[in-house]
Amino acid sequence: LIDAPADAAVKKDDFITLDFEGFVDGTPFEGGKGEDYPLQIGSGSFIPGFEDQLIGAKVGEEREVNVTFPEDYHAENLKGKAAVFKCTVRSIKSRELPELDDAFAKKASKFETLAELREDIRKNLREGAERQAENERRTKAIDMATDNCTMEIPPVMVENRITAMIQEMAMRLEQQGMSLEQYLQYAGLDMARIRDEYRETAEKNVRTDLMLEEVAKAEDIKVEGRDLDQEVYAMALSYGATPKQVQKIIKEQGRVSDLAATVLRKKTAQFIVDNITE
């Protein structure tokens, strides 16, 4: 992304930051205010019609955006209401598409020519397709085993899993500069609906974990030191850290048992993939 020229106007697909405050019948409403809020124009993140009305605005320009909240909006006091948002664009960034030539290949990669870069991309795509096929095979095998699992699932385990999923979502949103409360407001959702939407996935995940635990016990699958070392090494590659750094973090956060449980589930899942008959 590059900073747009000082006199540039907002256009579709631009990345902007803006300050805004919403009013209904001239009165501010809860959750309707934000500062330096990041937004991609055309992403559909806001109420329908909001982003389109920012097109043409310049940095520092104040603009009023008129919208109507959907009839199915989660906040009863805002359903179907007309609202005015007073907005100020703070920054504009655009994507810059470089010329595809050997100079670009040298700058963007370890290759000397564009042809070499393209061949590497094709190679990565082939390998990615192979990994996807293997992942689909793994998912199908685990789903088959889970579907054959008839054990009762304690409701508290499902509720705890839903809570964990929501916490993970909140962390991702915070990394993007948005709170969970803001997301719910702009998406027209409430916490009860989010929990309901996550419930089916949470139930399946819990059932899968319980199934893997039972298979591990029945087949006497154990986690050995080299299994943990391999997982730590993979995590280090993913995080751009050293294995020692990852081990230190895991110990400091008290997640050694969590790591072992994760490795056991992966090892058991691979056992199922290798032995299941379709």
Phi and psi restraints in degrees (value plus and minus 20) as a CYANA .aco file:
   2 ILE   PHI    -145.4  -105.4
   2 ILE   PSI     130.9   170.9
   3 ASP   PHI     -87.1   -47.1
   3 ASP   PSI     113.5   153.5
   4 ALA   PHI     -92.0   -52.0
   4 ALA   PSI     135.2   175.2
   5 PRO   PHI     -74.9   -34.9
   5 PRO   PSI     135.9   175.9
   6 ALA   PHI     -77.1   -37.1
   6 ALA   PSI     -53.0   -13.0
   7 ASP   PHI    -118.4   -78.4
   7 ASP   PSI      -7.7    32.3
   8 ALA   PHI     -90.4   -50.4
   8 ALA   PSI     129.7   169.7
   9 ALA   PHI    -127.7   -87.7
   9 ALA   PSI     130.8   170.8
  10 VAL   PHI     -82.4   -42.4
  10 VAL   PSI     114.5   154.5
  11 LYS   PHI    -153.4  -113.4
  11 LYS   PSI     147.6   187.6
  12 LYS   PHI     -77.9   -37.9
  12 LYS   PSI     121.5   161.5
  13 ASP   PHI      59.0    99.0
  13 ASP   PSI     -24.0    16.0
  14 ASP   PHI     -88.5   -48.5
  14 ASP   PSI     133.9   173.9
  15 PHE   PHI    -125.7   -85.7
  15 PHE   PSI      99.7   139.7
  16 ILE   PHI    -144.9  -104.9
  16 ILE   PSI     144.7   184.7
  17 THR   PHI    -141.1  -101.1
  17 THR   PSI     124.9   164.9
  18 LEU   PHI    -168.7  -128.7
  18 LEU   PSI     135.1   175.1
  19 ASP   PHI    -120.6   -80.6
  19 ASP   PSI     122.9   162.9
  20 PHE   PHI    -171.9  -131.9
  20 PHE   PSI     135.6   175.6
  21 GLU   PHI    -166.9  -126.9
  21 GLU   PSI     110.4   150.4
  22 GLY   PHI    -119.4   -79.4
  22 GLY   PSI     126.5   166.5
  23 PHE   PHI    -153.8  -113.8
  23 PHE   PSI     118.8   158.8
  24 VAL   PHI    -141.7  -101.7
  24 VAL   PSI     102.8   142.8
  25 ASP   PHI      35.0    75.0
  25 ASP   PSI      16.6    56.6
  26 GLY   PHI      59.4    99.4
  26 GLY   PSI     -16.9    23.1
  27 THR   PHI    -136.1   -96.1
  27 THR   PSI     111.6   151.6
  28 PRO   PHI     -81.8   -41.8
  28 PRO   PSI     128.4   168.4
  29 PHE   PHI    -142.8  -102.8
  29 PHE   PSI     135.0   175.0
  30 GLU   PHI     -82.0   -42.0
  30 GLU   PSI     113.4   153.4
  31 GLY   PHI      62.4   102.4
  31 GLY   PSI     -16.1    23.9
  32 GLY   PHI    -118.3   -78.3
  32 GLY   PSI      -5.2    34.8
  33 LYS   PHI    -145.1  -105.1
  33 LYS   PSI     120.6   160.6
  34 GLY   PHI    -171.9  -131.9
  34 GLY   PSI     132.5   172.5
  35 GLU   PHI    -148.9  -108.9
  35 GLU   PSI     118.3   158.3
  36 ASP   PHI      30.4    70.4
  36 ASP   PSI      21.2    61.2
  37 TYR   PHI     -98.8   -58.8
  37 TYR   PSI     107.8   147.8
  38 PRO   PHI    -101.2   -61.2
  38 PRO   PSI     115.4   155.4
  39 LEU   PHI    -171.7  -131.7
  39 LEU   PSI     114.4   154.4
  40 GLN   PHI    -118.0   -78.0
  40 GLN   PSI     104.4   144.4
  41 ILE   PHI     -88.6   -48.6
  41 ILE   PSI     105.2   145.2
  42 GLY   PHI      78.4   118.4
  42 GLY   PSI     -19.6    20.4
  43 SER   PHI     -97.9   -57.9
  43 SER   PSI     -39.0     1.0
  44 GLY   PHI      54.5    94.5
  44 GLY   PSI       1.9    41.9
  45 SER   PHI     -94.1   -54.1
  45 SER   PSI     -46.9    -6.9
  46 PHE   PHI    -122.8   -82.8
  46 PHE   PSI    -198.7  -158.7
  47 ILE   PHI     -78.0   -38.0
  47 ILE   PSI     121.3   161.3
  48 PRO   PHI     -70.2   -30.2
  48 PRO   PSI     111.9   151.9
  49 GLY   PHI      75.0   115.0
  49 GLY   PSI     -37.7     2.3
  50 PHE   PHI     -85.8   -45.8
  50 PHE   PSI     -72.9   -32.9
  51 GLU   PHI     -87.0   -47.0
  51 GLU   PSI     -58.4   -18.4
  52 ASP   PHI     -79.3   -39.3
  52 ASP   PSI     -53.8   -13.8
  53 GLN   PHI     -96.6   -56.6
  53 GLN   PSI     -28.1    11.9
  54 LEU   PHI    -110.1   -70.1
  54 LEU   PSI     -33.0     7.0
  55 ILE   PHI     -82.9   -42.9
  55 ILE   PSI     110.3   150.3
  56 GLY   PHI      78.9   118.9
  56 GLY   PSI     -34.5     5.5
  57 ALA   PHI     -93.9   -53.9
  57 ALA   PSI     131.2   171.2
  58 LYS   PHI    -133.3   -93.3
  58 LYS   PSI     144.2   184.2
  59 VAL   PHI     -79.5   -39.5
  59 VAL   PSI     110.8   150.8
  60 GLY   PHI      68.4   108.4
  60 GLY   PSI     -32.0     8.0
  61 GLU   PHI     -97.9   -57.9
  61 GLU   PSI     115.2   155.2
  62 GLU   PHI    -112.4   -72.4
  62 GLU   PSI     116.2   156.2
  63 ARG   PHI    -163.1  -123.1
  63 ARG   PSI     119.3   159.3
  64 GLU   PHI    -115.5   -75.5
  64 GLU   PSI     109.9   149.9
  65 VAL   PHI    -133.2   -93.2
  65 VAL   PSI     103.6   143.6
  66 ASN   PHI    -125.1   -85.1
  66 ASN   PSI     103.9   143.9
  67 VAL   PHI    -158.4  -118.4
  67 VAL   PSI     149.1   189.1
  68 THR   PHI    -146.7  -106.7
  68 THR   PSI     106.6   146.6
  69 PHE   PHI     -85.9   -45.9
  69 PHE   PSI     120.9   160.9
  70 PRO   PHI     -80.4   -40.4
  70 PRO   PSI     133.4   173.4
  71 GLU   PHI     -86.1   -46.1
  71 GLU   PSI     -44.0    -4.0
  72 ASP   PHI    -117.5   -77.5
  72 ASP   PSI      -1.4    38.6
  73 TYR   PHI     -82.1   -42.1
  73 TYR   PSI     124.1   164.1
  74 HIS   PHI     -88.6   -48.6
  74 HIS   PSI     -50.9   -10.9
  75 ALA   PHI    -103.6   -63.6
  75 ALA   PSI      94.8   134.8
  76 GLU   PHI     -76.0   -36.0
  76 GLU   PSI     -58.9   -18.9
  77 ASN   PHI     -94.0   -54.0
  77 ASN   PSI     -26.7    13.3
  78 LEU   PHI    -134.3   -94.3
  78 LEU   PSI     -29.2    10.8
  79 LYS   PHI     -76.7   -36.7
  79 LYS   PSI     103.5   143.5
  80 GLY   PHI      50.9    90.9
  80 GLY   PSI     -15.2    24.8
  81 LYS   PHI    -103.0   -63.0
  81 LYS   PSI     122.8   162.8
  82 ALA   PHI    -100.8   -60.8
  82 ALA   PSI     117.9   157.9
  83 ALA   PHI    -155.1  -115.1
  83 ALA   PSI     132.0   172.0
  84 VAL   PHI    -139.6   -99.6
  84 VAL   PSI     106.2   146.2
  85 PHE   PHI    -128.3   -88.3
  85 PHE   PSI     103.1   143.1
  86 LYS   PHI    -109.1   -69.1
  86 LYS   PSI      95.7   135.7
  87 CYS   PHI    -140.4  -100.4
  87 CYS   PSI     126.9   166.9
  88 THR   PHI    -153.4  -113.4
  88 THR   PSI      99.9   139.9
  89 VAL   PHI     -95.4   -55.4
  89 VAL   PSI     108.0   148.0
  90 ARG   PHI    -120.8   -80.8
  90 ARG   PSI     -51.5   -11.5
  91 SER   PHI    -176.9  -136.9
  91 SER   PSI     135.5   175.5
  92 ILE   PHI    -154.1  -114.1
  92 ILE   PSI     109.2   149.2
  93 LYS   PHI    -147.8  -107.8
  93 LYS   PSI     125.4   165.4
  94 SER   PHI    -148.4  -108.4
  94 SER   PSI     138.3   178.3
  95 ARG   PHI     -99.7   -59.7
  95 ARG   PSI     115.9   155.9
  96 GLU   PHI    -130.4   -90.4
  96 GLU   PSI      98.3   138.3
  97 LEU   PHI    -114.0   -74.0
  97 LEU   PSI      94.1   134.1
  98 PRO   PHI     -96.3   -56.3
  98 PRO   PSI     143.0   183.0
  99 GLU   PHI     -94.4   -54.4
  99 GLU   PSI     111.9   151.9
 100 LEU   PHI    -105.5   -65.5
 100 LEU   PSI      81.2   121.2
 101 ASP   PHI    -169.2  -129.2
 101 ASP   PSI    -195.5  -155.5
 102 ASP   PHI     -81.9   -41.9
 102 ASP   PSI     -55.3   -15.3
 103 ALA   PHI     -82.4   -42.4
 103 ALA   PSI     -60.5   -20.5
 104 PHE   PHI     -83.7   -43.7
 104 PHE   PSI     -62.9   -22.9
 105 ALA   PHI     -80.5   -40.5
 105 ALA   PSI     -62.2   -22.2
 106 LYS   PHI     -84.3   -44.3
 106 LYS   PSI     -60.1   -20.1
 107 LYS   PHI     -94.4   -54.4
 107 LYS   PSI     -56.6   -16.6
 108 ALA   PHI    -116.1   -76.1
 108 ALA   PSI     -28.5    11.5
 109 SER   PHI    -171.3  -131.3
 109 SER   PSI    -194.9  -154.9
 110 LYS   PHI    -108.6   -68.6
 110 LYS   PSI     -18.0    22.0
 111 PHE   PHI    -116.1   -76.1
 111 PHE   PSI     134.4   174.4
 112 GLU   PHI    -108.7   -68.7
 112 GLU   PSI     -45.1    -5.1
 113 THR   PHI    -149.2  -109.2
 113 THR   PSI     138.1   178.1
 114 LEU   PHI     -85.7   -45.7
 114 LEU   PSI     -54.0   -14.0
 115 ALA   PHI     -82.6   -42.6
 115 ALA   PSI     -62.0   -22.0
 116 GLU   PHI     -84.9   -44.9
 116 GLU   PSI     -60.9   -20.9
 117 LEU   PHI     -83.0   -43.0
 117 LEU   PSI     -63.3   -23.3
 118 ARG   PHI     -84.7   -44.7
 118 ARG   PSI     -59.0   -19.0
 119 GLU   PHI     -84.5   -44.5
 119 GLU   PSI     -59.0   -19.0
 120 ASP   PHI     -85.4   -45.4
 120 ASP   PSI     -59.0   -19.0
 121 ILE   PHI     -83.1   -43.1
 121 ILE   PSI     -64.2   -24.2
 122 ARG   PHI     -81.4   -41.4
 122 ARG   PSI     -60.4   -20.4
 123 LYS   PHI     -81.8   -41.8
 123 LYS   PSI     -65.1   -25.1
 124 ASN   PHI     -84.5   -44.5
 124 ASN   PSI     -56.3   -16.3
 125 LEU   PHI     -85.5   -45.5
 125 LEU   PSI     -61.6   -21.6
 126 ARG   PHI     -82.3   -42.3
 126 ARG   PSI     -66.0   -26.0
 127 GLU   PHI     -84.9   -44.9
 127 GLU   PSI     -57.2   -17.2
 128 GLY   PHI     -84.2   -44.2
 128 GLY   PSI     -59.5   -19.5
 129 ALA   PHI     -85.0   -45.0
 129 ALA   PSI     -58.2   -18.2
 130 GLU   PHI     -85.7   -45.7
 130 GLU   PSI     -61.7   -21.7
 131 ARG   PHI     -84.5   -44.5
 131 ARG   PSI     -59.5   -19.5
 132 GLN   PHI     -83.4   -43.4
 132 GLN   PSI     -61.4   -21.4
 133 ALA   PHI     -82.7   -42.7
 133 ALA   PSI     -61.1   -21.1
 134 GLU   PHI     -86.2   -46.2
 134 GLU   PSI     -60.7   -20.7
 135 ASN   PHI     -84.1   -44.1
 135 ASN   PSI     -59.0   -19.0
 136 GLU   PHI     -85.7   -45.7
 136 GLU   PSI     -59.5   -19.5
 137 ARG   PHI     -83.2   -43.2
 137 ARG   PSI     -62.9   -22.9
 138 ARG   PHI     -83.3   -43.3
 138 ARG   PSI     -66.4   -26.4
 139 THR   PHI     -80.8   -40.8
 139 THR   PSI     -62.4   -22.4
 140 LYS   PHI     -82.8   -42.8
 140 LYS   PSI     -62.4   -22.4
 141 ALA   PHI     -85.1   -45.1
 141 ALA   PSI     -64.4   -24.4
 142 ILE   PHI     -86.1   -46.1
 142 ILE   PSI     -59.9   -19.9
 143 ASP   PHI     -82.5   -42.5
 143 ASP   PSI     -60.6   -20.6
 144 MET   PHI     -82.2   -42.2
 144 MET   PSI     -63.3   -23.3
 145 ALA   PHI     -87.3   -47.3
 145 ALA   PSI     -59.5   -19.5
 146 THR   PHI     -86.7   -46.7
 146 THR   PSI     -59.8   -19.8
 147 ASP   PHI     -83.1   -43.1
 147 ASP   PSI     -47.6    -7.6
 148 ASN   PHI    -105.7   -65.7
 148 ASN   PSI     -21.0    19.0
 149 CYS   PHI    -110.7   -70.7
 149 CYS   PSI      99.1   139.1
 150 THR   PHI    -130.1   -90.1
 150 THR   PSI      -8.6    31.4
 151 MET   PHI     -86.2   -46.2
 151 MET   PSI     131.6   171.6
 152 GLU   PHI     -94.2   -54.2
 152 GLU   PSI     119.0   159.0
 153 ILE   PHI    -124.5   -84.5
 153 ILE   PSI     101.0   141.0
 154 PRO   PHI     -80.4   -40.4
 154 PRO   PSI     105.2   145.2
 155 PRO   PHI     -73.8   -33.8
 155 PRO   PSI     -54.5   -14.5
 156 VAL   PHI     -83.6   -43.6
 156 VAL   PSI     -51.3   -11.3
 157 MET   PHI     -87.8   -47.8
 157 MET   PSI     -57.6   -17.6
 158 VAL   PHI     -87.2   -47.2
 158 VAL   PSI     -65.1   -25.1
 159 GLU   PHI     -82.2   -42.2
 159 GLU   PSI     -60.7   -20.7
 160 ASN   PHI     -84.4   -44.4
 160 ASN   PSI     -58.7   -18.7
 161 ARG   PHI     -87.4   -47.4
 161 ARG   PSI     -60.5   -20.5
 162 ILE   PHI     -80.3   -40.3
 162 ILE   PSI     -65.3   -25.3
 163 THR   PHI     -79.3   -39.3
 163 THR   PSI     -62.6   -22.6
 164 ALA   PHI     -83.8   -43.8
 164 ALA   PSI     -59.5   -19.5
 165 MET   PHI     -84.7   -44.7
 165 MET   PSI     -60.1   -20.1
 166 ILE   PHI     -87.3   -47.3
 166 ILE   PSI     -58.9   -18.9
 167 GLN   PHI     -83.0   -43.0
 167 GLN   PSI     -59.7   -19.7
 168 GLU   PHI     -84.4   -44.4
 168 GLU   PSI     -61.2   -21.2
 169 MET   PHI     -83.2   -43.2
 169 MET   PSI     -61.5   -21.5
 170 ALA   PHI     -81.6   -41.6
 170 ALA   PSI     -59.6   -19.6
 171 MET   PHI     -85.0   -45.0
 171 MET   PSI     -61.3   -21.3
 172 ARG   PHI     -84.5   -44.5
 172 ARG   PSI     -60.5   -20.5
 173 LEU   PHI     -84.5   -44.5
 173 LEU   PSI     -61.2   -21.2
 174 GLU   PHI     -81.9   -41.9
 174 GLU   PSI     -55.9   -15.9
 175 GLN   PHI     -85.7   -45.7
 175 GLN   PSI     -42.4    -2.4
 176 GLN   PHI    -116.4   -76.4
 176 GLN   PSI     -14.9    25.1
 177 GLY   PHI      62.9   102.9
 177 GLY   PSI       1.3    41.3
 178 MET   PHI    -149.3  -109.3
 178 MET   PSI     119.1   159.1
 179 SER   PHI    -105.1   -65.1
 179 SER   PSI     141.0   181.0
 180 LEU   PHI     -81.6   -41.6
 180 LEU   PSI     -59.5   -19.5
 181 GLU   PHI     -81.9   -41.9
 181 GLU   PSI     -61.6   -21.6
 182 GLN   PHI     -84.6   -44.6
 182 GLN   PSI     -62.3   -22.3
 183 TYR   PHI     -79.5   -39.5
 183 TYR   PSI     -66.3   -26.3
 184 LEU   PHI     -81.2   -41.2
 184 LEU   PSI     -60.6   -20.6
 185 GLN   PHI     -83.3   -43.3
 185 GLN   PSI     -68.6   -28.6
 186 TYR   PHI     -93.5   -53.5
 186 TYR   PSI     -50.1   -10.1
 187 ALA   PHI    -105.2   -65.2
 187 ALA   PSI     -26.0    14.0
 188 GLY   PHI      49.5    89.5
 188 GLY   PSI      16.4    56.4
 189 LEU   PHI    -141.9  -101.9
 189 LEU   PSI     145.0   185.0
 190 ASP   PHI    -149.2  -109.2
 190 ASP   PSI     150.5   190.5
 191 MET   PHI     -82.3   -42.3
 191 MET   PSI     -56.8   -16.8
 192 ALA   PHI     -82.8   -42.8
 192 ALA   PSI     -60.1   -20.1
 193 ARG   PHI     -89.6   -49.6
 193 ARG   PSI     -59.1   -19.1
 194 ILE   PHI     -80.2   -40.2
 194 ILE   PSI     -64.7   -24.7
 195 ARG   PHI     -82.7   -42.7
 195 ARG   PSI     -60.3   -20.3
 196 ASP   PHI     -84.0   -44.0
 196 ASP   PSI     -59.6   -19.6
 197 GLU   PHI     -88.9   -48.9
 197 GLU   PSI     -50.5   -10.5
 198 TYR   PHI    -104.0   -64.0
 198 TYR   PSI     -35.0     5.0
 199 ARG   PHI     -79.7   -39.7
 199 ARG   PSI     -67.4   -27.4
 200 GLU   PHI     -80.7   -40.7
 200 GLU   PSI     -64.6   -24.6
 201 THR   PHI     -84.9   -44.9
 201 THR   PSI     -61.4   -21.4
 202 ALA   PHI     -82.4   -42.4
 202 ALA   PSI     -64.2   -24.2
 203 GLU   PHI     -80.7   -40.7
 203 GLU   PSI     -63.4   -23.4
 204 LYS   PHI     -84.5   -44.5
 204 LYS   PSI     -62.9   -22.9
 205 ASN   PHI     -83.7   -43.7
 205 ASN   PSI     -62.1   -22.1
 206 VAL   PHI     -84.9   -44.9
 206 VAL   PSI     -64.4   -24.4
 207 ARG   PHI     -81.2   -41.2
 207 ARG   PSI     -60.6   -20.6
 208 THR   PHI     -83.1   -43.1
 208 THR   PSI     -64.7   -24.7
 209 ASP   PHI     -81.5   -41.5
 209 ASP   PSI     -62.9   -22.9
 210 LEU   PHI     -85.2   -45.2
 210 LEU   PSI     -59.5   -19.5
 211 MET   PHI     -82.7   -42.7
 211 MET   PSI     -63.6   -23.6
 212 LEU   PHI     -83.7   -43.7
 212 LEU   PSI     -57.8   -17.8
 213 GLU   PHI     -82.2   -42.2
 213 GLU   PSI     -63.0   -23.0
 214 GLU   PHI     -86.4   -46.4
 214 GLU   PSI     -61.4   -21.4
 215 VAL   PHI     -84.9   -44.9
 215 VAL   PSI     -61.4   -21.4
 216 ALA   PHI     -80.3   -40.3
 216 ALA   PSI     -61.0   -21.0
 217 LYS   PHI     -87.1   -47.1
 217 LYS   PSI     -66.6   -26.6
 218 ALA   PHI     -84.0   -44.0
 218 ALA   PSI     -56.7   -16.7
 219 GLU   PHI    -117.3   -77.3
 219 GLU   PSI     -16.1    23.9
 220 ASP   PHI      34.3    74.3
 220 ASP   PSI      26.2    66.2
 221 ILE   PHI    -102.8   -62.8
 221 ILE   PSI     107.3   147.3
 222 LYS   PHI    -139.6   -99.6
 222 LYS   PSI     135.3   175.3
 223 VAL   PHI    -117.5   -77.5
 223 VAL   PSI     102.9   142.9
 224 GLU   PHI    -124.9   -84.9
 224 GLU   PSI     147.9   187.9
 225 GLY   PHI     -76.4   -36.4
 225 GLY   PSI     -60.3   -20.3
 226 ARG   PHI     -88.5   -48.5
 226 ARG   PSI     -48.1    -8.1
 227 ASP   PHI     -84.5   -44.5
 227 ASP   PSI     -64.6   -24.6
 228 LEU   PHI     -85.1   -45.1
 228 LEU   PSI     -60.6   -20.6
 229 ASP   PHI     -81.6   -41.6
 229 ASP   PSI     -61.2   -21.2
 230 GLN   PHI     -85.2   -45.2
 230 GLN   PSI     -59.9   -19.9
 231 GLU   PHI     -86.5   -46.5
 231 GLU   PSI     -63.4   -23.4
 232 VAL   PHI     -82.0   -42.0
 232 VAL   PSI     -61.3   -21.3
 233 TYR   PHI     -83.0   -43.0
 233 TYR   PSI     -62.8   -22.8
 234 ALA   PHI     -83.9   -43.9
 234 ALA   PSI     -60.9   -20.9
 235 MET   PHI     -84.1   -44.1
 235 MET   PSI     -59.5   -19.5
 236 ALA   PHI     -82.4   -42.4
 236 ALA   PSI     -62.7   -22.7
 237 LEU   PHI     -82.0   -42.0
 237 LEU   PSI     -61.7   -21.7
 238 SER   PHI     -85.6   -45.6
 238 SER   PSI     -60.0   -20.0
 239 TYR   PHI    -109.2   -69.2
 239 TYR   PSI     -27.7    12.3
 240 GLY   PHI      50.6    90.6
 240 GLY   PSI      14.7    54.7
 241 ALA   PHI    -144.2  -104.2
 241 ALA   PSI     158.7   198.7
 242 THR   PHI    -114.0   -74.0
 242 THR   PSI     135.5   175.5
 243 PRO   PHI     -75.4   -35.4
 243 PRO   PSI     -58.1   -18.1
 244 LYS   PHI     -83.9   -43.9
 244 LYS   PSI     -59.2   -19.2
 245 GLN   PHI     -84.0   -44.0
 245 GLN   PSI     -62.2   -22.2
 246 VAL   PHI     -84.9   -44.9
 246 VAL   PSI     -64.1   -24.1
 247 GLN   PHI     -79.5   -39.5
 247 GLN   PSI     -60.6   -20.6
 248 LYS   PHI     -82.8   -42.8
 248 LYS   PSI     -65.2   -25.2
 249 ILE   PHI     -83.7   -43.7
 249 ILE   PSI     -63.7   -23.7
 250 ILE   PHI     -80.0   -40.0
 250 ILE   PSI     -63.6   -23.6
 251 LYS   PHI     -87.7   -47.7
 251 LYS   PSI     -62.7   -22.7
 252 GLU   PHI     -83.5   -43.5
 252 GLU   PSI     -54.6   -14.6
 253 GLN   PHI    -108.2   -68.2
 253 GLN   PSI     -18.8    21.2
 254 GLY   PHI      44.4    84.4
 254 GLY   PSI      17.2    57.2
 255 ARG   PHI    -129.4   -89.4
 255 ARG   PSI      -0.8    39.2
 256 VAL   PHI     -81.8   -41.8
 256 VAL   PSI     -64.8   -24.8
 257 SER   PHI     -87.1   -47.1
 257 SER   PSI     -55.1   -15.1
 258 ASP   PHI     -83.6   -43.6
 258 ASP   PSI     -60.6   -20.6
 259 LEU   PHI     -82.6   -42.6
 259 LEU   PSI     -64.5   -24.5
 260 ALA   PHI     -82.7   -42.7
 260 ALA   PSI     -60.1   -20.1
 261 ALA   PHI     -85.8   -45.8
 261 ALA   PSI     -60.3   -20.3
 262 THR   PHI     -82.8   -42.8
 262 THR   PSI     -65.1   -25.1
 263 VAL   PHI     -84.0   -44.0
 263 VAL   PSI     -59.7   -19.7
 264 LEU   PHI     -82.9   -42.9
 264 LEU   PSI     -62.0   -22.0
 265 ARG   PHI     -83.0   -43.0
 265 ARG   PSI     -63.2   -23.2
 266 LYS   PHI     -83.9   -43.9
 266 LYS   PSI     -62.5   -22.5
 267 LYS   PHI     -86.0   -46.0
 267 LYS   PSI     -59.7   -19.7
 268 THR   PHI     -88.8   -48.8
 268 THR   PSI     -59.5   -19.5
 269 ALA   PHI     -81.0   -41.0
 269 ALA   PSI     -61.4   -21.4
 270 GLN   PHI     -86.0   -46.0
 270 GLN   PSI     -56.3   -16.3
 271 PHE   PHI     -80.2   -40.2
 271 PHE   PSI     -63.2   -23.2
 272 ILE   PHI     -84.6   -44.6
 272 ILE   PSI     -64.5   -24.5
 273 VAL   PHI     -79.7   -39.7
 273 VAL   PSI     -61.0   -21.0
 274 ASP   PHI     -93.9   -53.9
 274 ASP   PSI     -40.7    -0.7
 275 ASN   PHI    -138.4   -98.4
 275 ASN   PSI     -30.8     9.2
 276 ILE   PHI     -92.1   -52.1
 276 ILE   PSI     125.6   165.6
 277 THR   PHI    -128.5   -88.5
 277 THR   PSI     106.7   146.7
